[in-house]
Structures are given as C-alpha cells and as structure tokens.
Amino acid sequence: MKCVICRHGDMSPGTATVTLVRDSLTLVVKAVPALVCENCGEEYVEDAVTAKLLESAEEASKAGVQVDVRHYVAA
C-alpha cells in the first residue's frame, strides 16, 4: 500500500503515539499499532484500534481524568 499523503512511501507495520483531547481530558496513548509510511512517517491507525482508543477516552472522561498517559494494550 502506498501512502496517500506523499504517494511515494510504502506502508509498514509500526507504532504511533496518539493524543486525544476532549473537554478537560487529555489522553496520550503510546505504542498504538499503526501502519507507518517509510518515506514521510505518516501514521494510519486501523478502525478497530481507533474504536478502542475512543472507548478508553470515553471511560477516562466519565471517571473525571484530566491528563493520562498510557501504553496501548490489545484486547
């Protein structure tokens, strides 16, 4: 698969750091599985992984968390 941003690099499995901000919550998740462009570094996160990240953000927001840094844990 070619990168849709630079159109030159191939995508390879890697990891990304994702930051989610909602109201007063800032959630940083490290080591998120992603496809990473070998040329420009653009990161693509799969839909299922994104859904899990958004679910974590929702739970943290409901718990009143303001800032949290986590490592991604696959289900």
N, CA, C and O atoms as a printed pandas DataFrame, in Angstrom:
     atom_number atom_name residue_name chain_id  residue_number  x_coord  y_coord  z_coord
0              1         N          MET        A               1    0.838   -1.174    0.000
1              2        CA          MET        A               1    0.000    0.000    0.000
2              3         C          MET        A               1    0.886    1.242    0.000
3              4         O          MET        A               1    1.833    1.334    0.782
4              5         N          LYS        A               2    0.584    2.177   -0.861
5              6        CA          LYS        A               2    1.318    3.439   -0.928
6              7         C          LYS        A               2    0.658    4.462   -0.007
7              8         O          LYS        A               2   -0.553    4.421    0.213
8              9         N          CYS        A               3    1.452    5.364    0.520
9             10        CA          CYS        A               3    0.973    6.436    1.388
10            11         C          CYS        A               3    0.110    7.408    0.575
11            12         O          CYS        A               3    0.488    7.809   -0.526
12            13         N          VAL        A               4   -1.041    7.779    1.120
13            14        CA          VAL        A               4   -1.912    8.711    0.412
14            15         C          VAL        A               4   -1.456   10.161    0.583
15            16         O          VAL        A               4   -1.925   11.041   -0.139
16            17         N          ILE        A               5   -0.563   10.416    1.512
17            18        CA          ILE        A               5   -0.061   11.775    1.725
18            19         C          ILE        A               5    1.087   12.092    0.762
19            20         O          ILE        A               5    0.996   13.037   -0.021
20            21         N          CYS        A               6    2.165   11.306    0.820
21            22        CA          CYS        A               6    3.327   11.605   -0.032
22            23         C          CYS        A               6    3.278   10.861   -1.368
23            24         O          CYS        A               6    3.955   11.250   -2.320
24            25         N          ARG        A               7    2.486    9.800   -1.440
25            26        CA          ARG        A               7    2.302    8.975   -2.640
26            27         C          ARG        A               7    3.582    8.260   -3.116
27            28         O          ARG        A               7    3.635    7.753   -4.237
28            29         N          HIS        A               8    4.591    8.228   -2.268
29            30        CA          HIS        A               8    5.844    7.575   -2.656
30            31         C          HIS        A               8    6.213    6.418   -1.725
31            32         O          HIS        A               8    6.724    5.393   -2.176
32            33         N          GLY        A               9    5.957    6.584   -0.447
33            34        CA          GLY        A               9    6.395    5.592    0.525
34            35         C          GLY        A               9    5.465    4.413    0.646
35            36         O          GLY        A               9    4.258    4.525    0.429
36            37         N          ASP        A              10    6.046    3.270    0.998
37            38        CA          ASP        A              10    5.272    2.074    1.301
38            39         C          ASP        A              10    4.922    2.088    2.783
39            40         O          ASP        A              10    5.677    2.610    3.603
40            41         N          MET        A              11    3.778    1.514    3.118
41            42        CA          MET        A              11    3.327    1.444    4.497
42            43         C          MET        A              11    3.831    0.149    5.132
43            44         O          MET        A              11    3.727   -0.925    4.538
44            45         N          SER        A              12    4.378    0.261    6.344
45            46        CA          SER        A              12    4.812   -0.923    7.076
46            47         C          SER        A              12    4.276   -0.883    8.496
47            48         O          SER        A              12    4.023    0.187    9.050
48            49         N          PRO        A              13    4.107   -2.064    9.079
49            50        CA          PRO        A              13    3.620   -2.120   10.456
50            51         C          PRO        A              13    4.597   -1.418   11.397
51            52         O          PRO        A              13    5.814   -1.549   11.267
52            53         N          GLY        A              14    4.040   -0.678   12.334
53            54        CA          GLY        A              14    4.839    0.027   13.325
54            55         C          GLY        A              14    3.943    0.464   14.464
55            56         O          GLY        A              14    2.889   -0.127   14.697
56            57         N          THR        A              15    4.364    1.502   15.173
57            58        CA          THR        A              15    3.561    2.025   16.271
58            59         C          THR        A              15    3.493    3.542   16.174
59            60         O          THR        A              15    4.302    4.181   15.503
60            61         N          ALA        A              16    2.503    4.097   16.865
61            62        CA          ALA        A              16    2.306    5.540   16.887
62            63         C          ALA        A              16    1.945    5.962   18.303
63            64         O          ALA        A              16    1.526    5.144   19.121
64            65         N          THR        A              17    2.112    7.237   18.578
65            66        CA          THR        A              17    1.617    7.830   19.812
66            67         C          THR        A              17    0.409    8.673   19.431
67            68         O          THR        A              17    0.501    9.551   18.573
68            69         N          VAL        A              18   -0.724    8.401   20.073
69            70        CA          VAL        A              18   -1.976    9.082   19.742
70            71         C          VAL        A              18   -2.381    9.957   20.921
71            72         O          VAL        A              18   -2.401    9.499   22.064
72            73         N          THR        A              19   -2.700   11.209   20.642
73            74        CA          THR        A              19   -3.177   12.135   21.664
74            75         C          THR        A              19   -4.629   12.471   21.378
75            76         O          THR        A              19   -4.973   12.915   20.282
76            77         N          LEU        A              20   -5.477   12.253   22.374
77            78        CA          LEU        A              20   -6.901   12.558   22.258
78            79         C          LEU        A              20   -7.244   13.650   23.271
79            80         O          LEU        A              20   -6.883   13.553   24.443
80            81         N          VAL        A              21   -7.938   14.681   22.814
81            82        CA          VAL        A              21   -8.345   15.777   23.693
82            83         C          VAL        A              21   -9.860   15.912   23.605
83            84         O          VAL        A              21  -10.422   16.028   22.516
84            85         N          ARG        A              22  -10.510   15.897   24.759
85            86        CA          ARG        A              22  -11.975   16.055   24.825
86            87         C          ARG        A              22  -12.285   16.855   26.083
87            88         O          ARG        A              22  -11.975   16.416   27.191
88            89         N          ASP        A              23  -12.891   18.020   25.922
89            90        CA          ASP        A              23  -13.208   18.906   27.041
90            91         C          ASP        A              23  -11.953   19.090   27.899
91            92         O          ASP        A              23  -10.955   19.625   27.416
92            93         N          SER        A              24  -11.987   18.653   29.169
93            94        CA          SER        A              24  -10.830   18.835   30.045
94            95         C          SER        A              24   -9.891   17.623   30.051
95            96         O          SER        A              24   -8.892   17.626   30.771
96            97         N          LEU        A              25  -10.194   16.594   29.262
97            98        CA          LEU        A              25   -9.382   15.375   29.215
98            99         C          LEU        A              25   -8.317   15.458   28.129
99           100         O          LEU        A              25   -8.602   15.835   26.993
100          101         N          THR        A              26   -7.095   15.106   28.488
101          102        CA          THR        A              26   -6.026   14.887   27.517
102          103         C          THR        A              26   -5.495   13.483   27.770
103          104         O          THR        A              26   -4.944   13.198   28.834
104          105         N          LEU        A              27   -5.665   12.611   26.785
105          106        CA          LEU        A              27   -5.238   11.214   26.900
106          107         C          LEU        A              27   -4.178   10.942   25.847
107          108         O          LEU        A              27   -4.406   11.133   24.652
108          109         N          VAL        A              28   -3.008   10.491   26.306
109          110        CA          VAL        A              28   -1.914   10.146   25.406
110          111         C          VAL        A              28   -1.728    8.631   25.478
111          112         O          VAL        A              28   -1.530    8.072   26.557
112          113         N          VAL        A              29   -1.794    7.978   24.329
113          114        CA          VAL        A              29   -1.632    6.522   24.284
114          115         C          VAL        A              29   -0.413    6.214   23.426
115          116         O          VAL        A              29   -0.360    6.579   22.252
116          117         N          LYS        A              30    0.559    5.541   24.018
117          118        CA          LYS        A              30    1.804    5.195   23.329
118          119         C          LYS        A              30    1.746    3.765   22.807
119          120         O          LYS        A              30    0.945    2.956   23.275
120          121         N          ALA        A              31    2.582    3.467   21.855
121          122        CA          ALA        A              31    2.730    2.117   21.291
122          123         C          ALA        A              31    1.438    1.604   20.662
123          124         O          ALA        A              31    1.104    0.426   20.790
124          125         N          VAL        A              32    0.719    2.485   19.990
125          126        CA          VAL        A              32   -0.512    2.106   19.294
126          127         C          VAL        A              32   -0.130    1.467   17.963
127          128         O          VAL        A              32    0.624    2.069   17.198
128          129         N          PRO        A              33   -0.628    0.262   17.661
129          130        CA          PRO        A              33   -0.299   -0.361   16.387
130          131         C          PRO        A              33   -0.815    0.491   15.221
131          132         O          PRO        A              33   -1.955    0.956   15.229
132          133         N          ALA        A              34    0.038    0.680   14.236
133          134        CA          ALA        A              34   -0.325    1.523   13.093
134          135         C          ALA        A              34    0.477    1.098   11.874
135          136         O          ALA        A              34    1.461    0.366   11.980
136          137         N          LEU        A              35    0.039    1.568   10.721
137          138        CA          LEU        A              35    0.839    1.455    9.512
138          139         C          LEU        A              35    1.567    2.783    9.369
139          140         O          LEU        A              35    0.953    3.846    9.467
140          141         N          VAL        A              36    2.867    2.725    9.139
141          142        CA          VAL        A              36    3.688    3.930    9.088
142          143         C          VAL        A              36    4.367    4.015    7.727
143          144         O          VAL        A              36    4.947    3.041    7.246
144          145         N          CYS        A              37    4.286    5.189    7.116
145          146        CA          CYS        A              37    4.928    5.413    5.822
146          147         C          CYS        A              37    6.439    5.450    5.997
147          148         O          CYS        A              37    6.955    6.183    6.841
148          149         N          GLU        A              38    7.142    4.665    5.203
149          150        CA          GLU        A              38    8.605    4.618    5.270
150          151         C          GLU        A              38    9.248    5.891    4.736
151          152         O          GLU        A              38   10.414    6.162    5.021
152          153         N          ASN        A              39    8.497    6.676    3.962
153          154        CA          ASN        A              39    9.042    7.890    3.368
154          155         C          ASN        A              39    8.786    9.133    4.234
155          156         O          ASN        A              39    9.726    9.830    4.615
156          157         N          CYS        A              40    7.519    9.405    4.541
157          158        CA          CYS        A              40    7.188   10.654    5.239
158          159         C          CYS        A              40    6.824   10.469    6.713
159          160         O          CYS        A              40    6.728   11.449    7.452
160          161         N          GLY        A              41    6.620    9.221    7.149
161          162        CA          GLY        A              41    6.312    8.963    8.551
162          163         C          GLY        A              41    4.838    9.080    8.919
163          164         O          GLY        A              41    4.485    8.936   10.089
164          165         N          GLU        A              42    3.976    9.337    7.945
165          166        CA          GLU        A              42    2.537    9.423    8.227
166          167         C          GLU        A              42    2.066    8.106    8.849
167          168         O          GLU        A              42    2.478    7.024    8.431
168          169         N          GLU        A              43    1.189    8.221    9.864
169          170        CA          GLU        A              43    0.717    7.054   10.604
170          171         C          GLU        A              43   -0.774    6.841   10.361
171          172         O          GLU        A              43   -1.562    7.787   10.379
172          173         N          TYR        A              44   -1.145    5.589   10.134
173          174        CA          TYR        A              44   -2.542    5.218    9.904
174          175         C          TYR        A              44   -2.935    4.177   10.931
175          176         O          TYR        A              44   -2.288    3.136   11.047
176          177         N          VAL        A              45   -4.006    4.456   11.685
177          178        CA          VAL        A              45   -4.488    3.548   12.722
178          179         C          VAL        A              45   -5.752    2.862   12.202
179          180         O          VAL        A              45   -6.653    3.525   11.687
180          181         N          GLU        A              46   -5.819    1.546   12.336
181          182        CA          GLU        A              46   -6.971    0.765   11.875
182          183         C          GLU        A              46   -8.246    1.175   12.615
183          184         O          GLU        A              46   -8.185    1.674   13.739
184          185         N          ASP        A              47   -9.397    0.964   11.980
185          186        CA          ASP        A              47  -10.686    1.339   12.559
186          187         C          ASP        A              47  -10.946    0.677   13.910
187          188         O          ASP        A              47  -11.444    1.329   14.828
188          189         N          ALA        A              48  -10.621   -0.593   14.043
189          190        CA          ALA        A              48  -10.872   -1.308   15.301
190          191         C          ALA        A              48  -10.025   -0.733   16.436
191          192         O          ALA        A              48  -10.488   -0.634   17.572
192          193         N          VAL        A              49   -8.798   -0.359   16.127
193          194        CA          VAL        A              49   -7.908    0.236   17.129
194          195         C          VAL        A              49   -8.434    1.621   17.514
195          196         O          VAL        A              49   -8.441    1.981   18.692
196          197         N          THR        A              50   -8.870    2.389   16.526
197          198        CA          THR        A              50   -9.439    3.709   16.791
198          199         C          THR        A              50  -10.655    3.593   17.702
199          200         O          THR        A              50  -10.808    4.386   18.631
200          201         N          ALA        A              51  -11.515    2.620   17.451
201          202        CA          ALA        A              51  -12.702    2.423   18.285
202          203         C          ALA        A              51  -12.305    2.138   19.727
203          204         O          ALA        A              51  -12.934    2.645   20.656
204          205         N          LYS        A              52  -11.270    1.333   19.921
205          206        CA          LYS        A              52  -10.809    1.017   21.275
206          207         C          LYS        A              52  -10.246    2.263   21.957
207          208         O          LYS        A              52  -10.478    2.479   23.147
208          209         N          LEU        A              53   -9.507    3.085   21.206
209          210        CA          LEU        A              53   -8.956    4.317   21.768
210          211         C          LEU        A              53  -10.075    5.270   22.198
211          212         O          LEU        A              53  -10.008    5.868   23.272
212          213         N          LEU        A              54  -11.092    5.406   21.363
213          214        CA          LEU        A              54  -12.208    6.296   21.687
214          215         C          LEU        A              54  -12.993    5.782   22.893
215          216         O          LEU        A              54  -13.484    6.568   23.703
216          217         N          GLU        A              55  -13.106    4.471   23.004
217          218        CA          GLU        A              55  -13.776    3.877   24.165
218          219         C          GLU        A              55  -12.994    4.177   25.442
219          220         O          GLU        A              55  -13.585    4.507   26.471
220          221         N          SER        A              56  -11.665    4.062   25.377
221          222        CA          SER        A              56  -10.817    4.383   26.534
222          223         C          SER        A              56  -10.955    5.845   26.924
223          224         O          SER        A              56  -11.005    6.176   28.109
224          225         N          ALA        A              57  -11.017    6.723   25.923
225          226        CA          ALA        A              57  -11.165    8.152   26.191
226          227         C          ALA        A              57  -12.511    8.429   26.861
227          228         O          ALA        A              57  -12.589    9.238   27.786
228          229         N          GLU        A              58  -13.555    7.771   26.406
229          230        CA          GLU        A              58  -14.886    7.949   26.992
230          231         C          GLU        A              58  -14.894    7.523   28.452
231          232         O          GLU        A              58  -15.439    8.225   29.303
232          233         N          GLU        A              59  -14.287    6.368   28.745
233          234        CA          GLU        A              59  -14.224    5.878   30.124
234          235         C          GLU        A              59  -13.429    6.824   31.005
235          236         O          GLU        A              59  -13.837    7.110   32.131
236          237         N          ALA        A              60  -12.302    7.311   30.510
237          238        CA          ALA        A              60  -11.469    8.239   31.284
238          239         C          ALA        A              60  -12.208    9.545   31.538
239          240         O          ALA        A              60  -12.130   10.105   32.632
240          241         N          SER        A              61  -12.919   10.026   30.539
241          242        CA          SER        A              61  -13.681   11.268   30.682
242          243         C          SER        A              61  -14.772   11.118   31.742
243          244         O          SER        A              61  -14.958   12.004   32.576
244          245         N          LYS        A              62  -15.484   10.007   31.708
245          246        CA          LYS        A              62  -16.542    9.760   32.693
246          247         C          LYS        A              62  -15.980    9.634   34.107
247          248         O          LYS        A              62  -16.660    9.963   35.079
248          249         N          ALA        A              63  -14.725    9.154   34.224
249          250        CA          ALA        A              63  -14.077    8.992   35.526
250          251         C          ALA        A              63  -13.492   10.305   36.040
251          252         O          ALA        A              63  -12.986   10.369   37.161
252          253         N          GLY        A              64  -13.562   11.349   35.218
253          254        CA          GLY        A              64  -13.058   12.651   35.647
254          255         C          GLY        A              64  -11.561   12.846   35.475
255          256         O          GLY        A              64  -10.985   13.770   36.050
256          257         N          VAL        A              65  -10.929   11.987   34.691
257          258        CA          VAL        A              65   -9.495   12.102   34.440
258          259         C          VAL        A              65   -9.235   13.364   33.630
259          260         O          VAL        A              65   -9.980   13.677   32.701
260          261         N          GLN        A              66   -8.172   14.091   33.987
261          262        CA          GLN        A              66   -7.820   15.290   33.228
262          263         C          GLN        A              66   -6.643   15.030   32.289
263          264         O          GLN        A              66   -6.670   15.430   31.125
264          265         N          VAL        A              67   -5.599   14.352   32.806
265          266        CA          VAL        A              67   -4.429   14.027   31.977
266          267         C          VAL        A              67   -4.013   12.599   32.309
267          268         O          VAL        A              67   -3.904   12.224   33.476
268          269         N          ASP        A              68   -3.781   11.803   31.254
269          270        CA          ASP        A              68   -3.355   10.421   31.467
270          271         C          ASP        A              68   -2.465   10.001   30.304
271          272         O          ASP        A              68   -2.726   10.336   29.149
272          273         N          VAL        A              69   -1.413    9.262   30.632
273          274        CA          VAL        A              69   -0.520    8.698   29.608
274          275         C          VAL        A              69   -0.542    7.190   29.801
275          276         O          VAL        A              69   -0.281    6.686   30.894
276          277         N          ARG        A              70   -0.857    6.471   28.716
277          278        CA          ARG        A              70   -0.992    5.021   28.799
278          279         C          ARG        A              70   -0.229    4.350   27.666
279          280         O          ARG        A              70    0.111    4.986   26.668
280          281         N          HIS        A              71    0.035    3.066   27.832
281          282        CA          HIS        A              71    0.540    2.231   26.749
282          283         C          HIS        A              71   -0.646    1.435   26.210
283          284         O          HIS        A              71   -1.484    0.964   26.979
284          285         N          TYR        A              72   -0.713    1.290   24.914
285          286        CA          TYR        A              72   -1.797    0.546   24.280
286          287         C          TYR        A              72   -1.707   -0.917   24.684
287          288         O          TYR        A              72   -0.631   -1.515   24.664
288          289         N          VAL        A              73   -2.848   -1.483   25.050
289          290        CA          VAL        A              73   -2.932   -2.906   25.389
290          291         C          VAL        A              73   -4.016   -3.505   24.495
291          292         O          VAL        A              73   -5.175   -3.096   24.556
292          293         N          ALA        A              74   -3.635   -4.467   23.672
293          294        CA          ALA        A              74   -4.597   -5.129   22.786
294          295         C          ALA        A              74   -5.544   -5.977   23.622
295          296         O          ALA        A              74   -5.162   -6.531   24.653
296          297         N          ALA        A              75   -6.786   -6.067   23.158
297          298        CA          ALA        A              75   -7.807   -6.836   23.889
298          299         C          ALA        A              75   -7.578   -8.316   23.782
299          300         O          ALA        A              75   -8.345   -9.102   24.338
